[in-house]
Structure formats: C-alpha cells, structure tokens
Amino acid sequence: MTMIDIIKWALLFLALNLSAFSIYFIDKQAARHGRRRVSERTLLILALIGGSLGALAAQQLLRHKTRKEPFRSILAAILILHGTLIAVLAFLPLWSPLLLQDF
C-alpha cells in the first residue's frame, strides 16, 4: 500500500466520521426544536459504514442518545467490531506467513 493509498483511506475515514457527527448534530437540533428526526436506524448505519468514532464523539459531546437503549449497546457493539477489524488488519501481515506454513 502506497502513501497515496493511506492518505486516501484516511481522508475517507475522516469524511465518514465528520458526516456521522454532522448528522447526529442535525438530529440533536431537530430534537430540541421539535422537528422531524433522523431515524435511529440511519444513525446506526452511518456508524456501521465507518463513522463510529464520529458517532461516539457526537453522542458524548452533544449528549445525544446517551441513555437510549438498545441504541447505546448497538453503537458499542459497532465500535468493538471496528476495533477488532482494525486489529486484525494491522496484524494480518504478521500472521500471514504463520498461516501459510500449515498449508
């Protein structure tokens, strides 16, 4: 993976998380002013497709959906899933020679 690829992935990750944070902000404002809300499903899908850190930051900084269950638990599960995937991808180059030895 080249440095350009890494930068592209980092920018995509940043864009996804900023988008998730922004949508949470819009939903928080809608809740305050009694306007139409963003569905919880949409908020969780934004987190699942890569905006989990933005969603968590918005949840904590904006104090939005902090007591709502099962929303909190599902968001926590998404964060754990993303952390696990990152760990696997980070260590996969180290494991691949060991995995190939068995074949």
C-alpha positions as a Markdown table, in Angstrom:
| # | Residue | x | y | z |
|---|---|---|---|---|
| 1 | Met | 0.0 | 0.0 | 0.0 |
| 2 | Thr | 1.5 | 3.3 | -1.0 |
| 3 | Met | 1.4 | 6.5 | 0.9 |
| 4 | Ile | -1.2 | 7.9 | -1.5 |
| 5 | Asp | -3.5 | 5.0 | -0.7 |
| 6 | Ile | -3.0 | 5.5 | 3.0 |
| 7 | Ile | -3.9 | 9.2 | 2.6 |
| 8 | Lys | -7.0 | 8.3 | 0.5 |
| 9 | Trp | -8.2 | 5.9 | 3.2 |
| 10 | Ala | -7.5 | 8.4 | 6.0 |
| 11 | Leu | -9.5 | 11.1 | 4.1 |
| 12 | Leu | -12.4 | 8.7 | 3.5 |
| 13 | Phe | -12.3 | 7.8 | 7.2 |
| 14 | Leu | -12.3 | 11.4 | 8.2 |
| 15 | Ala | -15.2 | 12.3 | 5.8 |
| 16 | Leu | -17.3 | 9.4 | 7.1 |
| 17 | Asn | -16.8 | 10.4 | 10.7 |
| 18 | Leu | -17.4 | 14.1 | 10.1 |
| 19 | Ser | -20.6 | 13.2 | 8.2 |
| 20 | Ala | -21.8 | 11.0 | 11.1 |
| 21 | Phe | -21.0 | 13.7 | 13.6 |
| 22 | Ser | -22.9 | 16.3 | 11.4 |
| 23 | Ile | -26.0 | 14.0 | 11.1 |
| 24 | Tyr | -26.0 | 13.5 | 14.8 |
| 25 | Phe | -25.8 | 17.2 | 15.3 |
| 26 | Ile | -28.7 | 17.8 | 12.9 |
| 27 | Asp | -30.8 | 15.2 | 14.8 |
| 28 | Lys | -30.0 | 16.8 | 18.1 |
| 29 | Gln | -31.1 | 20.2 | 16.8 |
| 30 | Ala | -34.3 | 18.6 | 15.4 |
| 31 | Ala | -35.0 | 17.1 | 18.8 |
| 32 | Arg | -34.5 | 20.4 | 20.6 |
| 33 | His | -36.8 | 22.2 | 18.2 |
| 34 | Gly | -39.5 | 19.6 | 17.7 |
| 35 | Arg | -38.8 | 19.0 | 14.1 |
| 36 | Arg | -38.6 | 15.8 | 12.1 |
| 37 | Arg | -35.9 | 13.5 | 13.4 |
| 38 | Val | -33.3 | 11.2 | 11.8 |
| 39 | Ser | -34.2 | 7.6 | 12.4 |
| 40 | Glu | -32.0 | 5.6 | 14.8 |
| 41 | Arg | -31.5 | 3.1 | 12.1 |
| 42 | Thr | -29.9 | 5.7 | 9.9 |
| 43 | Leu | -27.7 | 6.9 | 12.7 |
| 44 | Leu | -26.5 | 3.3 | 13.4 |
| 45 | Ile | -25.9 | 2.6 | 9.7 |
| 46 | Leu | -23.7 | 5.7 | 9.5 |
| 47 | Ala | -21.7 | 4.4 | 12.4 |
| 48 | Leu | -21.6 | 0.9 | 10.9 |
| 49 | Ile | -20.2 | 2.0 | 7.5 |
| 50 | Gly | -17.3 | 3.7 | 9.1 |
| 51 | Gly | -18.5 | 6.7 | 11.1 |
| 52 | Ser | -18.4 | 5.0 | 14.5 |
| 53 | Leu | -15.8 | 7.4 | 16.1 |
| 54 | Gly | -17.8 | 10.4 | 14.8 |
| 55 | Ala | -21.0 | 8.9 | 16.2 |
| 56 | Leu | -19.4 | 8.3 | 19.6 |
| 57 | Ala | -17.9 | 11.8 | 19.7 |
| 58 | Ala | -21.3 | 13.3 | 18.8 |
| 59 | Gln | -23.0 | 11.1 | 21.4 |
| 60 | Gln | -20.6 | 12.2 | 24.1 |
| 61 | Leu | -20.1 | 15.9 | 23.1 |
| 62 | Leu | -23.7 | 16.7 | 22.2 |
| 63 | Arg | -25.1 | 14.4 | 24.9 |
| 64 | His | -27.3 | 12.8 | 22.3 |
| 65 | Lys | -28.8 | 9.3 | 22.6 |
| 66 | Thr | -26.7 | 8.7 | 25.8 |
| 67 | Arg | -29.5 | 6.9 | 27.7 |
| 68 | Lys | -31.4 | 5.3 | 24.8 |
| 69 | Glu | -31.3 | 1.5 | 24.8 |
| 70 | Pro | -30.7 | -0.6 | 22.8 |
| 71 | Phe | -29.1 | 2.2 | 20.7 |
| 72 | Arg | -26.2 | 2.6 | 23.1 |
| 73 | Ser | -25.5 | -1.1 | 23.1 |
| 74 | Ile | -25.6 | -1.4 | 19.4 |
| 75 | Leu | -23.3 | 1.5 | 18.9 |
| 76 | Ala | -20.9 | 0.0 | 21.5 |
| 77 | Ala | -21.0 | -3.3 | 19.5 |
| 78 | Ile | -20.2 | -1.4 | 16.3 |
| 79 | Leu | -17.2 | 0.2 | 17.9 |
| 80 | Ile | -16.0 | -3.2 | 19.2 |
| 81 | Leu | -16.4 | -4.6 | 15.7 |
| 82 | His | -14.5 | -1.8 | 14.1 |
| 83 | Gly | -11.7 | -2.1 | 16.7 |
| 84 | Thr | -11.5 | -5.8 | 16.1 |
| 85 | Leu | -11.3 | -5.3 | 12.3 |
| 86 | Ile | -8.6 | -2.7 | 12.7 |
| 87 | Ala | -6.6 | -5.0 | 14.9 |
| 88 | Val | -6.9 | -7.9 | 12.5 |
| 89 | Leu | -5.9 | -5.8 | 9.5 |
| 90 | Ala | -3.0 | -4.4 | 11.5 |
| 91 | Phe | -1.6 | -7.8 | 12.5 |
| 92 | Leu | -2.6 | -9.7 | 9.3 |
| 93 | Pro | 0.8 | -9.1 | 7.6 |
| 94 | Leu | 2.5 | -10.6 | 10.7 |
| 95 | Trp | 0.2 | -13.6 | 10.8 |
| 96 | Ser | 0.0 | -14.5 | 7.1 |
| 97 | Pro | 3.4 | -16.3 | 7.0 |
| 98 | Leu | 2.4 | -18.4 | 10.0 |
| 99 | Leu | -1.0 | -19.2 | 8.5 |
| 100 | Leu | 0.6 | -20.2 | 5.2 |
| 101 | Gln | 3.1 | -22.6 | 6.9 |
| 102 | Asp | 0.2 | -25.0 | 7.7 |
| 103 | Phe | -0.6 | -25.5 | 4.0 |
